[in-house]
Amino acid sequence: MLELTMVAVSGADADAGATAGMTLAELPSEPGCAVRVGRDAAVCRLVTPEDWLFVSRVHLEFRCGPDGTWQLTWLRGSRPDPASEVRLTHGPHGRAVGYGETVALPRGGAGEIVVQERSGPRSVNVGFFHEV
C-alpha cells in the first residue's frame, strides 16, 4: 500500500510547517494503480490551488509497477521549461527529480516530494509511506 499526504504551503506557513488543508490518499500496491497530483480536479486525486500556475494541470504521477514497487514521474507540461523544481527525500537521502523524469520510490520507506515554486515561497509537499 502507498499512503500519500499533500499540503500546499505558502509564505509564512512555510516556516511554521502548516498542515491546514492536508489531503490524503491510500492506494493498494497493485500493478497499474496510479494517482496524480496537479491543478486539474477532473484527473488528479490530490489537487493543488487552481491559481498556483507553477504546478501543471497534471504535475506528478505515482504508478505501481508489475512487481509492486512505486514510481514517481514528473510529467511534462505544455511549457518547455517548468516554473518549479521537484525534490525527492527519504531518510538522509535527497535528490532533484528532472523535468519528465521517472524515479523509483523506496520500497517499505517513507519520504517527501516537494514541488517548489522557482519565483516565490510556495510549495506543494507530498509525504509518502510505502508499506510492504
KABEL-V793302 format. One record per run of one state. SS is the DSSP state (H for helix, E for strand, L for the rest). FROM is the first residue (numbers start at 1). TO is the last residue. If there is no record, write none. Layout:
ss & from & to
SS & FROM & TO
SS & FROM & TO
This chain:
ss & from & to
L & 1 & 1
E & 2 & 9
L & 10 & 12
H & 13 & 16
L & 17 & 22
E & 23 & 27
L & 28 & 33
E & 34 & 38
L & 39 & 45
E & 46 & 47
L & 48 & 59
E & 60 & 64
L & 65 & 69
E & 70 & 74
L & 75 & 83
E & 84 & 90
L & 91 & 92
E & 93 & 97
L & 98 & 101
E & 102 & 104
L & 105 & 109
E & 110 & 117
L & 118 & 122
E & 123 & 130
L & 131 & 132
